Amino acid sequence: MNRLSSQDATRTKCVKRMAGTTAVGTALLCGLVGLAGFAGTAHAEGMSVSSSAFKDGGLLPAEYAGANECGGKNTSPPLEWKNLPQATHSVVIRMTDPDGAKGGGVVHWIAYNIPASVTSLAAGAGNKSGDNLTIGKNISGAEAYRGACPPVGDTPHHYIITVTATDIAPGSLPPGLDAAGLTVALAGHTLNGSTIVARYGR
C-alpha cells in the first residue's frame, strides 16, 4: 500500500512554498531530484537512507548543528544507505534547508565522488574531502559541511538529506562544485535515490 511518508510530505510542502523559484532552484533546495536532470530520484523504491543519530522526521541532535551560537559542534551526521541500483558507480549526498533564508533555501552540504562500494559515512566523515569523497561548496562557498543554524525563535527547520546513486565513475567529478554545478554534472546520470529529513530549532 502506498502512503505519504514524512519525507514526501516535506517535499510537497517545499515545492508549494517555492512555486515561484526556477525548477533548478527547487531541485537544489528541496532535495527533489525529479527536476533539472534528477529524474527518478525523488523517492526511490527499494533504495533507502537512514541515520543512527535521528529518525526520519525527528529532531537533529545538537552535535550536528553549527558550532558556537548555533548550539552544536558542526559535525556531519552519520548516514547509511542500502539497495543501490546494480549499475551504480558513485553516490552523491546533499543536505538542504528549504526553510532557510526566509524560504529561499540554504545548501548546507554537498559530497560526491563516493564509490558505490561505500555504503555509509561515520559522524564527522563528511566534514572535509578525503580518499573516498569530495566535498562541494555550501551556501557560503566553503568546501565544508555547514551545520544547521536556523534563526532563534523560528519553527524548527527541515534539513533534507538526499543520497543519489549515479553512473558516474568515482573521482570523475572535479573538486569545487557548488549545487548548480553539481546539478549540471549529474544531468542524465542519476539512477535512483532516497531522502531522510531531520528538524532543528533553537
Secondary structure as UniProt FT lines:
FT   HELIX           6..17
FT   TURN            18..20
FT   HELIX           23..30
FT   TURN            36..37
FT   TURN            39..40
FT   STRAND          48..50
FT   TURN            56..57
FT   STRAND          58..59
FT   HELIX           62..64
FT   HELIX           68..70
FT   STRAND          79..82
FT   TURN            86..87
FT   STRAND          90..97
FT   TURN            98..100
FT   HELIX           101..103
FT   STRAND          106..115
FT   TURN            116..117
FT   STRAND          120..121
FT   TURN            123..126
FT   TURN            131..132
FT   STRAND          133..135
FT   TURN            139..140
FT   TURN            152..153
FT   STRAND          157..166
FT   TURN            170..171
FT   TURN            175..176
FT   HELIX           179..186
FT   TURN            187..189
FT   STRAND          190..200
//
